[in-house]
Amino acid sequence: MRPSVPRVQSLKVYGAIAMTLPQDWALYEVFVRAKRGLDHKHVGSLHAADAAMAIEHARDLYTRRQEGVSLWVVKSADIVASAPEDAAAFFDPAEDKIYRHPTFYDIPKDVETL
């Protein structure tokens, strides 16, 4: 029987910076802009010690098959969203402003995407 040896949890070194343990890493949301699209789409989440590590992990996890041309990573804690119960206050006032809808504009034939 082997004697029980306490595990020492050391800091990992990433580049020249000592990092905290993985369970202390922040959660990041990952957005990818595909070659065919104009906007970034949310593709998933990952944990990383900092933004540089997050962008590298996002590249490795979500663009392995060269399906993207641009990456965004955002700390989940930094995202602010409206609450579903506030939908009426945020979005109903726009319904009476029909001039905000693109139904009054003719789009030229040579314009492929807006």
Secondary structure, DSSP 8 states (H G I E B T S, - for coil): -----------EEETTEEE--GGG-EEEEEEEE-TT-SSEEEEEEEEESSHHHHHHHHHHHH-TTS--SEEEEEEGGG-----GGGHHHHHGGGGG-GGGSGGG----TT----
